[in-house]
Amino acid sequence: MTQDTHPAGLPRRPRRFGFLLFDQYPLLPLSGMIDVLRDTAYVTGSEHFQWCSVSSHGREILAMNRLRTVADFTIDDVPPLDAVVVCAGLDGHLIDDQRAIAWLHKLHANNVMIGAIATGTWILAKAGLLSGHRCTLHWEDIQAFSETYPLIEVSRELYLFDGDIFTCSGGTGAIDMFLHIVANDLGPKVSTAVARQIMHQSIRPGSDNQPSADSPFKHIRHQSIRRALKLMEDHIERPIRMSDLARRAGTSQKQLERLFHSYFATTPQLYFRALRLDHARTLVRLTELSVWQIAMIVGFSTTNYFSKCFRDRFGLSPSEERRKLPKFALASSTAAQNLD
């Protein structure tokens, strides 16, 4: 294959991707993205892409699977890049690296494309780079992200490109996203050949929705129960009265109570409250909203009652749950050391 050229007929240098890694980043999507770039050179016989790993501090980075990584560069000495992909996984919502955020701002101002996989989208939001852009991130974080950044439009798409910003849910979706990049740069024949090389059955479009958790009632055939459960899920943040729930589910309140007792050995009220508390626990873990704000969001009229119900369900209060998180545990440990 002849050397790639730009429209003026001069050789075009390879596009350079930098992968900004944070502790607990997921290795699978990182490896998948790099393998797509590597195998593009293999199937074309020409170098179209270059890549490197980047850290903000120069120390070893611990992947989610505990593999230790030493980045090729730090943000202080990395060579010029055409695109940067922020890679974060567990506790990505807690990352607050101001040096890295300032670096991303500088790159964006210099027309470098900025992307993120999985929970790296939280970092782009903290940097203010998602203003006016649609984005996506891992399905587990979507509700908490929307509560934290209500003005940012969040999608459940597998990956999406919006101007000079691109985001991805993570996992194998990152492979599809980079095959899409290859298709845009070099055409679908090349991206298909790369997909075949890495045994990727088909290239999914970004508009594909992320996989949802299996519904606990997908095998329930009773239509009133199915409608009631769907209404509950849709009203987790806007509690619905049981009389309205029964009416919209197409049955009486008394019959709905019989059905819930038969299927779940509980009442519709308690089942609905458990759903709301599960959502509250996600907000406790993934946002910095106060306990009273979370209580209001999930429809509890007082913080005391919310905390009591939370403890009854999970065995500890919302505040105790939050103190177990790494960020807060580290702050408590530091404070204790300072008292010694």
Secondary structure, 3 states (H helix, E strand, C coil): CCCCECCCCCECCCEEEEEEECCCCCHHHHHHHHHHHHHHHHHHCCCCEEEEEEECCCCCEECCCCCEECCCEECCCCCCCCEEEEEECCCHHHCCCHHHHHHHHHHHHCCCEEEEEECHHHHHHHCCCCCCCEEECCHHHHHHHHHHCCCCEEECECEEEECCEEEECCCCHHHHHHHHHHHHHHCHHHHHHHHHHCCCCCCCCCCCECCCCCCCCCCCCCHHHHHHHHHHHHCCCCCCCHHHHHHHHCCCHHHHHHHHHHHHCCCHHHHHHHHHHHHHHHHHHHCCCCHHHHHHHCCCCCHHHHHHHHHHHHCCCHHHHHHCCHHHHHHHHHHHHHHC
